[in-house]
Amino acid sequence: MGMRTYGFFGKTGFLLGVILFFFAATVCFLEPTNDHTEATLNTGYHFDFDQVSKGPHLNLKSAILVNYDNGEVLYARNADRVRPVASISKLVTAMVVLDKGVDLSRTEIIKRDDARRSSRSRLRVGSKLSLHDLLHAALISSDNRAARALARATCGSIDAFVREMNNKAEQMGLEHTVFHEPTGLDTRNVSTAHEVARILHHAYEYDTIARITSLKTHRVRLLNKKNSYVKMSNTNRLLWSRYRVLVGKTGYIRAADYCLTALVRNSKGERLTLVTLGVPGDKLRFKESRRLLDWGFRKVS
């Protein structure tokens, strides 16, 4: 009798184990996904440099143009040269904020430390905003005060946040990208045109980043002033071109000159990833970028 009882419970336990295993697996697969997946981050993006063409002569320090749909590099100039990337850094800033899953309805106040070297900001010290609006300000008008406030609200300190930015770069498999602060004002925030293109591809996986950076304007609300709003205009003038910008970011500091990265789509649905670094002029950066895009779309059509 003892042996039979043991056999019965043994079989029952085995069956229960099998059922629990499949239930756990089912729960895992049914788990909701965020703006991105860890698998995407670990895979990275491979670019094919075998068919690079000479392309147009452009007034810039480095650049790359990639067919987003197949990874073919159409144009490359000093694509692996390390350079300051200025406010393009804010794409990774936004990724870290979203990765941490912070409640974007939370609020933060612009502090005096946030205002350091950011006099052009329209966000005054003492302004209270939601993290949602701070994210818009950082990505649309490239507001440095907003980026610092986001970093502090996400990780408690700028230093802790920067560690997360560099962890993110490592997760994306970037070997030449380093961050020292979240705004891009530090000349030691560096990358390459090649790696910036990969950053942009990862940024495109975040619906929130893609949506915000494709907006021409956005009004942020100052919560400690009744019925007070500030209009933010996108620094990316490609949004007013004939191409549709799916995700993108501008950057400028003196050491970097004028920079731009964007994933754009033409009327045929073809998509190109653009990175232009070190252009000696604000308007010129968009002129040269449009020239490169026009050439690239003729090539893929």
Residue pairs with C-beta under 8 A, 6 or more apart in sequence:
34 98
34 101
35 98
35 205
35 206
35 207
35 208
35 209
36 202
36 205
36 206
37 205
40 202
40 205
41 171
41 172
41 202
42 171
44 172
44 173
44 198
45 71
45 197
45 198
45 201
45 202
46 71
47 64
47 66
47 71
47 72
47 73
47 194
47 197
47 198
48 70
48 71
48 72
48 73
49 73
49 76
51 72
51 73
51 74
52 73
52 74
52 75
52 76
53 74
53 75
53 299
55 65
55 74
55 75
55 292
55 295
55 296
56 291
56 292
56 295
58 77
58 276
58 288
58 291
58 292
59 279
59 280
59 284
59 288
60 77
60 276
60 277
60 278
60 279
60 285
60 288
61 78
61 81
61 83
61 257
61 277
61 278
61 279
62 77
62 78
62 79
62 81
62 83
62 192
62 193
62 275
62 277
62 278
63 75
63 76
63 77
63 78
63 79
63 193
63 274
63 275
63 276
63 277
63 292
64 73
64 75
64 76
64 77
64 79
64 193
64 194
64 196
64 197
64 273
64 274
64 275
65 73
65 74
65 75
65 76
65 272
65 273
65 274
65 275
65 292
65 293
65 296
66 72
66 73
66 74
66 197
66 272
66 273
67 73
67 74
67 270
67 271
67 272
67 273
67 296
67 300
68 201
68 263
68 271
68 272
68 273
69 270
69 271
73 79
74 272
74 296
74 299
74 300
75 292
75 295
75 296
76 193
76 194
77 193
78 193
79 192
79 193
79 194
80 176
80 192
80 193
80 194
81 192
81 193
82 176
82 190
82 191
82 192
83 190
83 191
83 192
83 193
83 256
83 277
83 278
84 184
84 187
84 188
84 189
84 190
84 253
84 255
84 256
85 184
85 189
85 190
85 191
85 196
85 251
85 256
85 259
85 277
86 184
86 185
86 189
86 251
86 252
86 253
86 256
86 259
87 142
87 144
87 183
87 184
87 249
87 250
87 251
87 252
87 259
88 184
88 191
88 196
88 199
88 249
88 250
88 251
88 259
88 261
89 165
89 179
89 181
89 182
89 183
89 184
89 189
89 251
90 138
90 139
90 142
90 147
90 182
90 183
90 184
90 249
91 139
91 199
91 200
91 203
91 209
91 249
91 261
92 165
92 168
92 169
92 179
92 199
93 138
93 147
93 150
93 151
93 161
93 165
93 182
93 183
94 135
94 138
94 139
94 203
94 206
94 208
94 209
94 212
95 168
95 202
95 203
95 206
95 209
96 154
96 155
96 161
96 164
96 165
96 168
97 131
97 135
97 150
97 151
97 154
98 206
98 208
98 209
99 164
99 168
100 154
100 155
100 164
102 131
102 153
102 154
103 131
104 130
104 131
104 132
104 135
105 130
105 131
105 132
106 130
106 131
106 153
107 128
107 129
107 130
107 131
107 223
108 128
108 129
108 131
108 134
108 149
108 150
108 152
108 153
109 126
109 127
109 128
109 149
109 224
110 123
110 124
110 125
110 126
110 127
110 128
110 129
110 145
110 146
110 149
111 125
111 149
111 152
112 125
113 148
114 125
114 144
114 145
114 148
114 149
114 152
115 121
115 125
115 145
117 144
117 185
118 143
118 144
118 145
118 148
118 183
118 185
121 143
121 144
121 145
121 146
122 141
122 143
122 230
122 232
123 129
123 137
123 143
123 145
123 146
123 220
123 230
126 224
127 222
127 224
127 225
128 222
128 223
128 224
129 137
129 146
129 149
129 220
129 221
129 222
129 223
130 221
130 223
131 150
131 153
133 218
133 220
133 221
134 146
134 149
134 150
134 153
134 220
135 146
135 150
135 208
135 212
136 212
136 215
136 218
136 220
136 232
137 143
137 145
137 146
137 218
137 220
137 232
138 146
138 147
138 150
139 209
139 212
139 213
139 249
140 212
140 213
140 215
140 217
140 218
140 232
140 233
140 234
140 235
141 232
141 233
141 234
141 235
142 235
142 249
142 250
142 251
143 232
144 183
144 184
144 185
147 182
147 183
148 158
148 181
148 182
148 183
150 182
151 157
151 158
151 161
151 162
151 182
152 158
152 161
154 161
154 164
155 161
155 164
158 181
158 182
161 182
162 179
162 180
162 181
162 182
165 179
165 182
166 178
166 179
169 177
169 178
169 179
172 198
172 199
172 202
173 198
174 191
174 195
174 198
174 199
175 195
176 190
176 191
176 192
176 195
177 190
177 191
177 192
177 195
177 199
178 188
178 189
178 190
178 191
179 189
180 186
180 188
180 189
181 189
184 251
184 253
185 253
187 253
187 255
187 256
191 199
193 275
193 276
193 277
194 275
196 261
196 275
196 277
197 261
197 273
197 275
199 261
200 247
200 248
200 249
200 261
200 262
200 263
200 273
200 275
201 263
201 273
203 209
203 210
203 213
203 247
203 249
204 210
204 246
204 247
204 263
209 247
210 246
210 247
212 218
213 234
213 236
213 245
213 247
213 248
213 249
214 239
214 244
214 245
214 246
214 247
214 248
215 234
216 233
216 234
216 239
216 240
217 231
217 232
217 233
217 234
218 231
218 232
219 229
219 230
219 231
219 232
220 229
220 230
220 232
221 228
221 229
222 228
222 229
222 230
235 250
236 245
236 248
236 249
236 250
236 260
236 262
237 283
237 286
238 245
238 248
238 260
238 262
238 264
238 286
238 289
238 290
239 245
241 286
241 290
242 266
242 267
243 264
243 265
243 266
243 293
244 264
244 265
244 266
245 262
245 263
245 264
246 262
246 263
246 264
246 265
246 271
247 262
247 263
248 260
248 261
248 262
248 263
248 264
249 260
249 261
249 262
250 258
250 259
250 260
250 285
251 258
251 259
251 260
252 258
252 259
252 282
256 277
256 278
257 277
257 278
257 279
257 280
258 278
258 279
258 280
258 281
258 282
258 284
258 285
259 276
259 277
259 278
259 279
259 285
260 274
260 275
260 276
260 279
260 285
260 286
260 289
261 273
261 274
261 275
261 276
262 273
262 274
262 289
263 271
263 272
263 273
263 274
264 271
264 272
264 274
264 293
265 271
266 297
268 301
270 297
270 300
270 301
272 293
272 296
272 297
272 300
274 289
274 292
274 293
274 296
276 285
276 288
276 289
276 292
279 285
279 288
